Amino acid sequence: MKLFEDHLAEIQTDMVAVCMEYADHQVDEIYIYGSFEPNMYAFDVFYKVNGQVVHKHQLNQTAQQTGNLQTHEYDVSDNRQLAMLKIGIKNLKKIRKKCEEYNRDMPTEIKLHYNVKQNKLSGKYRYDLVYSNSEELLPDHIFDAWFEEVKHQEN
């Protein structure tokens, strides 16, 4: 019989797989942000590639030049981004369903960090309201602050 943690690990693994697929398995690290606060889901991702921390739509800025040839070109089209984000939201809904099923609190915030080379996933979870009790804060603000924090850690 599966435990709650098994379901959670499975869903998180799928989140990583979808984000890896979006980046054509050509990234060093993945940072996944998921949020659920009263009736609002948010999901986004950013990456570390070739020593650069970039948003999902900026992956081509990390491509290394070899002579006049770019080593890899990512498909960062709006349709592809939206497809990945939709799957991320579906995964958050699955987590919520499993939390209800197992009588667990749903995290209001999930921050996952996956190191590709080490095949290591770590996560941080919050259970208090982060933005819904604020007039100014939105999930994007929290995500962007985390992006900046990681970007400045690297420098």
Secondary structure, 3 states (H helix, E strand, C coil): CCCHHHHHHHHHHHHHHHHHHHCCCCCCEEEEEEEEECCEEEEEEEEEECCEEEEHHHHHHHCCEECCEECCCCCCCHHHHHHHHHHHHHHHHHHHHHHHHCCCCCCCEEEEEEECCCCEEEEEEECCCCCCCCCCCCHHHHHHHHHHHHHHHHC
